[in-house]
Amino acid sequence: MSRPNLQIALDHSDLPSAIEAAAYVGEIVDIIEVGTILCLQAGAEAIRCIRALYPEKKIVADTKCADAGGTVAQNCQAAGADWMTVICCATLPTMKAAAEKVQEVQVELYGDWTFEQAEQWLAAGISQAIYHQSRDALLAGETWGTKDLAKVKRLIEMGFKVSVTGGLSVETLELFKELEVFTFIAGRGITAASDPKKAAQAFQAEIKRIWG
Ligand code: 5RP
């Protein structure tokens, strides 16, 4: 099994705070995400700054795009993003239009979606999916468990590169030890830690311990 990547989600409400967080962990993580909250607040400027600071890193714009896929993707790409996210209820034309402008599109799985839709995303050439426990679901008491593993496993078996996210902690990772997860995306588990650098190192150490 290949070792999962670690992605930091910069979900800050202002760009200086996001840059400060990135400075602690940018060299430790594999992928840097300009999170949805930051995209809504600082958009292309945030992507441009993170690209300028980390020219060699993979950068994701977590736009959760629902429409105008081609235009949004063109703007993200021009600002320096490699990948961008689209929401799973977006139409196939939106996803395909986005996929033409950025290196890769990731489908964010929230709420109701079906494996039949997932087959269509694959057929359209979109092979990244993000399995998500939303902040609001977690706040409402949802937890990670075996129900999630079955879905993640099936998506991987279908051929998706599956990222996992939502309130992850170092302790959560072990739950996925049998699975070839593509990327673990952590936000507050790193950025809200008293020592974000140590927290990112602990995530990486646990990933290495489990996946080698
Ligand atoms: C929210 C997101 C977050 O970036 C992602 O879930 C990571 O955040 P956290 O680890 O803080 O839950 O996509 O929509």
Boltz pocket constraint, residues with backbone or C-beta under 6 A from the ligand:
constraints:
  - pocket:
      binder: B
      contacts: [[A, 9], [A, 10], [A, 11], [A, 35], [A, 36], [A, 62], [A, 133], [A, 135], [A, 165], [A, 166], [A, 167], [A, 168], [A, 185], [A, 186], [A, 187], [A, 188], [A, 189]]
      max_distance: 6.0
